Amino acid sequence: MVAHTDTAEPTRRDFLYIATGAVAAVGAAGFAWPFVAQMNPDASVLALSSIEVDISQIEEGQSVTVNWRGNPVFIRHRTAKEIEEARAVSLDDLPDQFARNENLPDTTPATDENRSTNEAILIMVGVCTHLGCVPLGQQGEFGGWFCPCHGSHYDTAGRIRKGPAPRNLDVPTYEYLTDQKVKIG
């Protein structure tokens, strides 16, 4: 018995099937596009995805709070004493031993050097990691931040030292554009 192989040329019907399928796929994509596009964030949210802050006006010992993605961000120009106190803390004394710095790997230890790329300028998201309150600056037992709602104390590097907060204050993604300007986000 001889096997029959179909070596016939494509027919007009084959072309119509392929063309109809292609038109249907393009039509379905065109129909779905508005539904997918409406899920993108609007312009006001995209505008807040990153901010530039001039840090040249922040005096030593002064803090400023800026708004980024709907959250307060603390920018502190630390004094030499605050830096010295933060560097003197042993990792064994910290409840959370990870830096929580989005600029570094997740397992980076919470040394003062790993919390800030510029030792004098400390940038952190100002939201308590316990229940989302906003801590008060330069207060508490360790001279850093204090959340009066439930009693969490943070040191001068924003690391949790005492209280119910489970983590250090988060350090957002940032980069220095110049010596005087930083871009957060």
N, C-alpha and C positions, 0 to 999 in steps of 0.2 A: 504494500500500500504506500502510496506516495503522499507525503505531507504537503498540504496546501499552504503556501505562504501568501499573505496579502501584500503585494508590492504596488498596489494601485496608488495613483497620485491622490493627494487630498482633494476632496470634492468641495463644491460650493457650500454644501450643507455644513461641512467641518469649519469652513471659514465663518459662516454665520453663527455657529455655536461659540466660537472663540470671541468674535466681535461682540456678541450679545453679553457674554460673561464679563468682558472688559468694561463695557458701558455700565453694567449693573454694579461692578465693583467701584467704579469712579462715582457713580450716583450714590451708593451707600456711604462712601467716604465723605462726599459733599453734604449729605444729609446729617451725618454724625458730627461733622466739624463744629457747628455752633454749640452743640451740647458739650463737647470736650473743651472748647475754648472758654466757655462760661465758667469753668472750674478754675481757671487761672486767677491768681490774685490781681486785684485792681491796682491802678496806678499809685494810690495812696499807700498801699502796703509795700509795693516795690520801691517806692521812694524811701521808705524806712529800713530797707534791707541793709543799708550801710550808711554811716554818717561820718563826717569829718569833723574833728574837734581841734581847735587851736589851744594847745596846752601852754603856750608861752605866757599867758596871763595868770596861771595858777602859781601862787607864791608857795614857798616851802612851808609846810604845816597846814596848807589849805586843801580843802576838798571841794569838788564841784560834782553836781549830779546832772547827767544828760539823759534824754529819753531815747531809747533804741528798741525798736520792735515792741513798743508798748511797755517796756520795763525800764526802771531806773538803772543807770550805770554809774557807779561811783568812780571818780578819777581823783586819786589822792597823791599829792606831792609830799612824800614822806620826809620827815626830818632824819638826820643822821642817827639820832637816838632810837627812832622807830625802826629803822633798818637794822641797827645793832641788836635791838630786842628781838626782832623777828628771826635773825640769823642765829641767835643764841639758843633757840628752842630745839630740843631734841625731837626727832621723828617719833620716838617712843612715847612722848608726852601728848601726841596728837590722836584724837579719836578717829579722824579720817586722814590716812597717810598718803593719799593721792593728791596730786597738784590740782586736778579739775581744771586744767588749762587747755582750752580747745586748740591752742597753738602747738601742743605737745602730745605725745602718745598717752593713752588712757592710764597706763601703769606708771607714769612718771611720779617719783616721790614728791611730797609736799614741802620741799625745802623752799626757803624764801627766794632763792635764785630761780626756781621753777615756777614761781607765781607771777613773776614780772620780768620782762626782757630788759627793762631799764630800771635799775635798782631804786631810783628815786620816785618814779611814776608807777603807781599801782592802779590797774584798771580791772574792775569786777562788776558783775551783774549784782545790783543791790536788792536782791530778793532772798530772804531767809530760806534756807533749805528745809526748814521744818514744815511750816504751813504757808509760806509765801508772803509773809509780812515784810515790811521795809525796815531794816535795822537802822539804829541811830549811830552816827559816826562819832569817833573819839570818845567812846563811853565804854562802860563795862570794866570787868576786872583786869583785862589785858590791854587796855588802851586803844583797842581797835574799834569794833562795832558791837552794838548790843541790841538785841531784839526784845523789847519790853513785853511783848505779847506772851511769851512763854519762857523767857529768861535765857536765851542762847547768847553766849559770849564768843566773839571772834577776836583774834589778835591783830596786830598791825600788818599782817600779810593776808588777812581775810580768812584765816583757817579757824575752824571750830575748835574751841578749847574747853567749853563747858556748856551744858544745857542739852535740850532734846534734839537740836538740829543734827541730822545724820551725816551731813557733808560740809565741806568747805564751800565758801561762796565761789560761784563759777567765774572763771576768767573767759570772756568772750574772745572770738577770733578778732585779732587786730593787727595792724602793721603801721610802722612809722613811715609816713610819706616824706617828711623832713624832720629835723630836730624839733621843730615847733608844732607839727601837725600830725595827728594820728587818725587813721581810718578804722572805725569799728565796724565789723561785719564783713 
